[in-house]
Amino acid sequence: MYHHVRSQRVRAWYDMGQETHSDVIIDLEGTPVVVISASGMVRFRCGIPREWAYFRALSVVLRALNLKVKYSGDVRGEWYISRKSDGIQSRGIALGAEEDICIPVFEAADFGHVRASIGQLPRSIEVARVPNPHSTGATYDPS
């Protein structure tokens, strides 16, 4: 449908720290979006721009955590985080526009595997420029 639209790249930055037990911080285009703790908690930062490029890039990043991001209606509206294993009817946890959201995602013993998965992610994530994508009532799930 949008095959004629040129793509753009979103720059992703992963701060892994020097220590193997240090938090992993993920920025997209300089906007802090996710902090992954060695304890297994993942904090989603408030104020993530509700734009298509950020949505698609966040989708790529969250695959490494076995999570997905969805929205209902307009991409500029509410975004929801859920586990890939959750059923299609699961709405997930709403990402806050004004406060951070923390959720347990993995066991602390799995942090090394999570760090390795994050380390394999692309630094530049290519996304198509889609003019204000809408949903017809169902949630959009890019995976």
GIDA-V605857 format. One record per residue. N is the residue number from 1. D_LAST is the distance of its C-alpha to the last C-alpha in Angstrom with 1 decimal. Layout:
{{N:D_LAST} {N:D_LAST}}
This chain:
{{1:17.6} {2:17.8} {3:18.6} {4:21.9} {5:20.7} {6:21.2} {7:18.6} {8:19.4} {9:18.8} {10:18.2} {11:20.4} {12:19.1} {13:22.0} {14:21.9} {15:25.2} {16:25.6} {17:29.3} {18:32.0} {19:32.0} {20:29.6} {21:29.6} {22:29.1} {23:26.2} {24:23.3} {25:23.0} {26:20.2} {27:21.2} {28:19.4} {29:22.2} {30:24.7} {31:23.3} {32:22.9} {33:19.6} {34:19.3} {35:22.0} {36:21.4} {37:24.6} {38:26.1} {39:26.7} {40:23.0} {41:22.8} {42:20.3} {43:21.6} {44:19.7} {45:22.3} {46:23.3} {47:23.6} {48:20.2} {49:20.6} {50:18.6} {51:17.8} {52:14.9} {53:15.3} {54:15.3} {55:12.2} {56:10.2} {57:12.2} {58:11.9} {59:8.0} {60:9.0} {61:11.9} {62:10.6} {63:8.7} {64:12.4} {65:13.3} {66:10.9} {67:10.1} {68:7.7} {69:9.4} {70:10.0} {71:13.0} {72:15.4} {73:17.5} {74:17.9} {75:15.9} {76:19.3} {77:19.5} {78:18.3} {79:15.2} {80:14.2} {81:13.0} {82:12.3} {83:11.8} {84:8.9} {85:11.9} {86:13.0} {87:13.4} {88:11.8} {89:15.2} {90:15.0} {91:15.1} {92:15.3} {93:17.6} {94:18.5} {95:18.7} {96:22.3} {97:23.7} {98:27.0} {99:26.6} {100:24.5} {101:22.4} {102:22.7} {103:20.9} {104:21.5} {105:18.5} {106:20.1} {107:23.7} {108:25.9} {109:26.7} {110:23.1} {111:23.4} {112:24.4} {113:21.3} {114:19.2} {115:21.5} {116:21.0} {117:17.2} {118:17.6} {119:20.4} {120:18.3} {121:15.9} {122:16.9} {123:19.5} {124:18.6} {125:15.1} {126:15.3} {127:13.9} {128:15.3} {129:17.7} {130:16.9} {131:19.9} {132:19.1} {133:16.0} {134:16.8} {135:15.3} {136:17.8} {137:17.8} {138:14.5} {139:11.9} {140:9.2} {141:5.6} {142:3.8} {143:0.0}}
